[in-house]
Amino acid sequence: MKGNAIYKVPEGKLLRLSLELKGKKISAIQIRGDFFMHPEEGIEKIEQALLGLAVNKGIVEAVRKAVGENSIEMFGLDSNAVFEAVKMAAGNAK
Amino acid sequence: MTEFRLLETGFSDAFTNMAIDEAVMQLHKKGDLPTVRFYAWKPHAISIGYFQGIEEEVDLQRSQELDVDVVRRITGGGAVFHEHELTYSFVCSEESKIVPKNVLESYSKICSGIVNGLEELRVKGGFVPLNDIIVNGKKISGNAQTRRGGNVLQHGTLLLEVSVDKMFSLLKVPDEKMRGKIVQSVKKRVTSLELETMREHSFLDVANAMQKGFEKTFGAKLVLGELTTEEKKLAESLRGKFAERDWNFKR
């Protein structure tokens, strides 16, 4: 199943998220948008950290862990925004 | 007085412009003079942020029809249509402490070069976090920064004139049903030097004003220089990357 979401982060930028689900677990994910992240390669670390997770469990924690481990600074999005976008995308997955 | 190097590279294509910015940043060594560069885009071009999806942001067919180049930046941020604008870039090392370590503060500091430049043109602008410069409540400049290899690169635009309709004929909107409303809304939130001063400004006038603006911000003299042979070579090689389909269609 594939799903997409466009999520406007409150006081932030526009997050566009695409994911693929195998059962309830994320098998592929891409986070796009007009936000900023330092280092820029952090986006791939965050995406990798979400692979294999169920959409309603552990998303925020996984993002926070990836951020901490890779000293990532995010502007215009945060771990909650990623969670909201994941839920949205999963919600309209078909 | 401290000296910075000033580069005026004139009009180049999108891939060359992005390659020069990256080459200057990559080759910048601690102790080198910071570089301020002013440039423009020919042909007109769209640049998208590092994290954006090219096909969902840009009407690629229409861009091709209008001979507008499309390039992915190494900096984040949004899609920008580069037409009648002055583009600047700023490179220094993090260790030099010329800009604050804190990212938001560094945006503010570098943007103040443009704000001071606007004052030279008798336009009152202000910095709005994270990365905008506003005049009379409307955006006149967008900026984007990256930090790599211990160096800071920030580049940004200053709108000399703006055509929101033309811009949106080349960009996609999140919801096509809302296109009319979105375009109307952007028209109210974006401005240009022409609109704010009711005058035309030549690129040269604006560049001179921005030069004074950066000199005031940093207490430095901007001395006109050139790209080194090494920078030119690296830029030529990096141009290849920016022109590659794999790079631009990465996301």
Interface residues (C-beta under 8 A of the other chain):
Chain A: I6 K13 L14 R16 Q30 I31 R32 G33 D34 F35 F36 M37 H38 P39 E40 I43 E73 F75 G76
Chain B: G49 Y50 F51 Q52 G53 E56 I74 T75 G76 G77 G78 A79 V103 L104 L130 N131 A144 Q145 T146 R147 R148 P174 D175 R251
